């Protein structure tokens, strides 16, 4: 089992998988909904919330550390805007079979 940091996971998700417009309009609602669902699941499991972990704490700490989200976004931008590997016209980026066919055509 692997344990992670809830804030790191949420920053990564929201800043690599949603638009700035979405975050501006719906981020606080999503964080509140996340907390409420987390609380519901723990209640159904008969487990208490971690001490001091409240909806206000979740939302506040998320915004206090928002620079981590910006860092995730900077890493994600090249992947989101980059050219798909198999569609690349750069030599060496085509699948092996395509490179072989090109070489064969060039020597024929």
Number of C-alpha atoms within 10 A of each C-alpha: 2 3 5 7 7 11 18 15 11 15 22 18 14 20 22 20 12 12 10 12 9 10 14 9 10 11 16 15 12 14 18 16 13 16 19 14 12 12 19 14 12 14 12 9 9 9 11 10 13 9 6 9 11 15 16 13 12 18 19 13 12 20 15 10 13 15 12 17 21 16 14 17 20 13 12 16 12 10 11 12 8 10 11 10 12 11 10 12 10 9 7 11 14 15 11 9 8 13 14 12 10 11 10 10 9 8 6 6
